[in-house]
């Protein structure tokens, strides 16, 4: 299996302590050495509990956001990368479309959070993607160039080597719609080509995963694209069996490539 293979779950504002315990109990029997790298990103208040429960399972813990500041201070409501790491996290979702649309996160804020995550020992899962209106207006490449370009311009080669990039078409998140396998591969190949303009070696090693209504029944087809390295899973990651099924689909597809 390629080292780029990666499947992460994003629980968003869902879950409870009981949900964490039940999820891990059900997930453990489904984990084996043939699966890709995996992580589950949960609300801040459950990071420690999940990290402890997943200890020794081989699945990492993450937060679903991170502060853009690196030093402690008067930033009420924020959680730093070092705090996440102290609680057992190794990943954090950065720049999710919901953060951009609902909470006004700009490209500059996404870059700040990306760099702060890396500085604090956290791997950022950096999200980019277009809305349906932007797709219909044939602005997909322009939007992705702007979002990805900000990260490429704002980060060093060393920093860029420590990120995961997630393509999440906004029109496919939580809608039941998903990009076709051909659409996913086309955009992933485009993103990789843009990264190659910065550094060819980086483009070949960087994990680019797909996010947008990924489910067990469509995962393997989506993963068939040479440039689709896995998934950032939303609703389907709340259930251990469906999340594990997606990871197994990634492993199965990788074995055939």
C-alpha positions as CSV (number, residue, x, y, z in Angstrom):
1,X,0.0,0.0,0.0
2,X,1.2,3.5,-0.8
3,X,2.5,5.6,2.0
4,X,0.0,8.3,0.9
5,X,-3.0,6.2,1.8
6,X,-5.0,7.8,4.7
7,X,-8.6,7.7,6.0
8,X,-9.8,10.2,8.6
9,X,-13.1,10.7,10.2
10,X,-14.5,14.1,11.1
11,X,-17.2,13.9,13.8
12,X,-18.0,17.6,13.7
13,X,-20.3,18.7,16.6
14,X,-21.4,15.2,17.4
15,X,-20.7,12.6,20.1
16,X,-20.6,11.9,23.8
17,X,-18.3,10.0,26.2
18,X,-20.6,7.0,25.7
19,X,-20.4,7.3,21.9
20,X,-16.6,7.4,22.1
21,X,-16.4,4.3,24.2
22,X,-18.9,2.4,22.0
23,X,-17.2,3.5,18.8
24,X,-13.8,2.3,19.9
25,X,-15.1,-1.0,21.3
26,X,-16.7,-1.7,17.9
27,X,-13.8,-0.4,15.9
28,X,-11.0,-2.5,17.6
29,X,-12.0,-5.9,16.1
30,X,-12.0,-4.3,12.6
31,X,-8.4,-3.0,12.7
32,X,-5.6,-4.9,11.2
33,X,-2.1,-4.3,9.8
34,X,-3.3,-4.1,6.2
35,X,-5.3,-0.9,6.7
36,X,-4.1,2.6,5.7
37,X,-3.1,5.3,8.2
38,X,-6.3,6.3,10.1
39,X,-7.4,9.1,12.4
40,X,-10.6,10.1,14.0
41,X,-11.1,13.9,14.6
42,X,-13.5,14.8,17.4
43,X,-14.7,17.8,19.4
44,X,-12.0,19.2,21.7
45,X,-13.7,18.0,24.9
46,X,-13.4,14.3,23.8
47,X,-9.9,14.3,22.4
48,X,-8.3,13.0,25.6
49,X,-10.9,10.3,26.1
50,X,-10.6,9.1,22.5
51,X,-6.8,9.1,22.5
52,X,-6.8,7.0,25.7
53,X,-9.4,4.6,24.3
54,X,-7.5,4.2,21.0
55,X,-4.2,3.6,22.7
56,X,-2.5,0.6,21.1
57,X,-5.2,0.3,18.4
58,X,-3.2,1.9,15.6
59,X,-5.7,4.7,14.9
60,X,-4.7,8.3,15.6
61,X,-6.8,11.0,17.3
62,X,-7.4,14.5,16.0
63,X,-9.3,17.6,16.7
64,X,-11.6,19.2,14.1
65,X,-10.1,22.7,14.4
66,X,-7.0,24.4,15.9
67,X,-6.1,27.9,16.8
68,X,-3.9,30.0,14.6
69,X,-1.9,31.3,17.6
70,X,1.2,29.4,18.8
71,X,1.8,31.1,22.1
72,X,-0.5,31.0,25.2
73,X,-2.5,34.1,25.8
74,X,-5.7,36.0,25.8
75,X,-7.5,34.0,23.1
76,X,-10.8,33.1,24.8
77,X,-12.4,30.0,23.2
78,X,-9.3,28.9,21.3
79,X,-7.5,25.6,21.6
80,X,-3.8,25.6,20.5
81,X,-2.0,22.8,18.7
82,X,0.2,22.2,21.7
83,X,-2.9,21.7,23.9
84,X,-4.2,19.2,21.3
85,X,-0.9,17.4,21.4
86,X,-0.9,17.4,25.2
87,X,-4.3,15.6,25.1
88,X,-3.0,12.9,22.7
89,X,-4.0,14.3,19.3
90,X,-1.7,14.1,16.3
91,X,-4.1,15.6,13.6
92,X,-6.4,18.5,13.2
93,X,-8.8,19.5,10.5
94,X,-8.0,23.0,9.2
95,X,-10.0,25.2,6.8
96,X,-13.1,23.0,6.6
97,X,-15.8,24.5,4.4
98,X,-18.1,24.9,7.3
99,X,-15.4,27.0,9.2
100,X,-14.9,29.1,6.1
101,X,-18.6,29.6,5.4
102,X,-20.1,29.8,8.9
103,X,-17.2,31.4,10.8
104,X,-15.6,33.6,8.2
105,X,-12.3,31.8,8.0
106,X,-10.2,33.4,5.2
107,X,-7.3,31.9,3.3
108,X,-4.9,33.8,5.5
109,X,-6.5,32.3,8.7
110,X,-6.3,28.8,7.2
111,X,-2.5,29.4,6.5
112,X,-2.0,30.6,10.1
113,X,-3.8,27.6,11.5
114,X,-1.8,25.3,9.2
115,X,1.5,26.7,10.3
116,X,0.4,26.8,14.0
117,X,-0.6,23.2,13.9
118,X,2.7,22.1,12.4
119,X,4.6,24.2,15.0
120,X,2.7,22.5,17.8
121,X,3.4,19.0,16.5
122,X,0.0,18.4,14.9
123,X,-0.5,17.3,11.3
124,X,-3.1,19.6,9.7
125,X,-5.7,18.1,7.3
126,X,-6.0,21.2,5.1
127,X,-9.4,21.4,3.3
128,X,-10.0,23.1,-0.1
129,X,-13.1,22.9,-2.3
130,X,-15.7,24.8,-4.3
131,X,-19.4,25.5,-3.9
132,X,-22.0,24.4,-6.4
133,X,-22.4,28.0,-7.6
134,X,-18.6,28.1,-8.3
135,X,-18.7,24.8,-10.1
136,X,-21.6,25.8,-12.2
137,X,-19.8,29.1,-13.0
138,X,-16.8,27.1,-14.2
139,X,-14.7,28.6,-11.4
140,X,-13.4,25.4,-9.9
141,X,-9.8,25.7,-10.8
142,X,-9.7,29.4,-9.9
143,X,-11.1,28.7,-6.5
144,X,-8.8,25.8,-5.8
145,X,-5.8,27.8,-7.1
146,X,-6.6,30.6,-4.6
147,X,-7.1,28.3,-1.6
148,X,-4.2,26.0,-2.3
149,X,-2.0,28.9,-3.6
150,X,-2.4,30.6,-0.2
151,X,-1.1,27.5,1.6
152,X,1.8,27.0,-0.9
153,X,2.8,30.6,-0.7
154,X,2.5,30.8,3.1
155,X,4.3,27.6,4.1
156,X,7.9,26.4,3.6
157,X,8.7,23.2,1.8
158,X,9.4,21.6,5.2
159,X,6.0,22.7,6.5
160,X,4.2,21.5,3.3
161,X,5.7,18.1,3.6
162,X,3.9,17.7,6.9
163,X,0.3,18.4,5.8
164,X,-2.5,16.3,4.4
165,X,-4.6,18.0,1.7
166,X,-8.3,17.2,1.5
167,X,-10.5,18.1,-1.5
168,X,-14.0,18.6,-0.3
169,X,-16.5,19.8,-2.9
170,X,-18.9,21.8,-0.7
171,X,-21.9,20.8,-2.8
172,X,-21.2,17.1,-1.8
173,X,-20.9,17.6,2.0
174,X,-23.8,16.2,4.0
175,X,-26.0,16.3,0.9
176,X,-25.9,12.7,-0.1
177,X,-24.3,13.7,-3.4
178,X,-20.8,12.9,-4.2
179,X,-18.4,13.7,-6.9
180,X,-18.1,10.9,-9.5
181,X,-14.9,8.9,-9.3
182,X,-13.9,10.7,-12.6
183,X,-14.6,14.1,-11.1
184,X,-12.6,13.3,-7.9
185,X,-9.6,12.0,-9.9
186,X,-9.7,15.0,-12.2
187,X,-9.5,17.5,-9.4
188,X,-7.0,15.5,-7.4
189,X,-4.7,15.3,-10.4
190,X,-5.1,19.1,-10.9
191,X,-4.2,19.8,-7.2
192,X,-1.2,17.5,-7.5
193,X,-0.1,19.2,-10.7
194,X,-0.3,22.6,-8.9
195,X,1.8,21.3,-6.1
196,X,4.3,19.9,-8.6
197,X,5.0,23.4,-9.8
198,X,6.3,24.1,-6.3
199,X,8.2,20.9,-5.8
200,X,7.8,17.7,-7.8
201,X,9.0,15.4,-4.9
202,X,6.5,17.0,-2.6
203,X,3.7,16.4,-5.1
204,X,4.5,12.7,-5.3
205,X,4.6,12.2,-1.5
206,X,1.7,14.4,-0.4
207,X,-1.5,12.7,0.6
208,X,-4.6,14.2,-1.1
209,X,-7.8,12.7,0.2
210,X,-11.4,13.2,-0.9
211,X,-14.2,14.5,1.4
212,X,-17.8,14.7,0.5
213,X,-20.5,12.1,1.3
214,X,-18.0,9.2,1.3
215,X,-19.8,6.0,2.2
216,X,-18.9,2.3,2.2
217,X,-20.9,1.8,-1.0
218,X,-19.1,4.4,-3.0
219,X,-15.7,4.5,-1.4
220,X,-13.9,1.9,-3.5
221,X,-15.0,3.5,-6.8
222,X,-13.8,6.9,-5.5
223,X,-10.5,5.4,-4.4
224,X,-9.8,4.0,-7.9
225,X,-8.3,7.2,-9.0
226,X,-4.5,7.2,-9.0
227,X,-4.4,10.6,-7.3
228,X,-7.1,9.8,-4.7
229,X,-5.2,8.7,-1.6
230,X,-8.1,8.2,0.8
231,X,-10.9,10.1,2.4
232,X,-12.0,12.7,5.0
233,X,-15.2,11.0,6.1
234,X,-18.1,12.9,7.7
235,X,-21.3,11.3,8.8
236,X,-20.2,7.8,7.9
237,X,-17.3,8.1,10.5
238,X,-19.8,8.3,13.4
239,X,-20.4,4.5,13.1
240,X,-17.5,2.2,13.6
241,X,-18.6,-0.3,11.0
242,X,-19.1,2.1,8.2
243,X,-15.8,3.9,9.0
244,X,-13.9,0.6,9.1
245,X,-15.6,-0.5,5.8
246,X,-14.3,2.7,4.1
247,X,-10.8,2.0,5.4
248,X,-11.0,-1.6,4.2
249,X,-12.1,-0.3,0.8
250,X,-9.0,1.9,0.7
251,X,-6.8,-1.1,1.5
252,X,-8.6,-3.3,-1.1
253,X,-8.2,-0.7,-3.8
254,X,-4.6,0.0,-3.0
255,X,-3.9,-3.8,-3.3
256,X,-5.2,-3.7,-6.9
257,X,-3.3,-0.7,-8.0
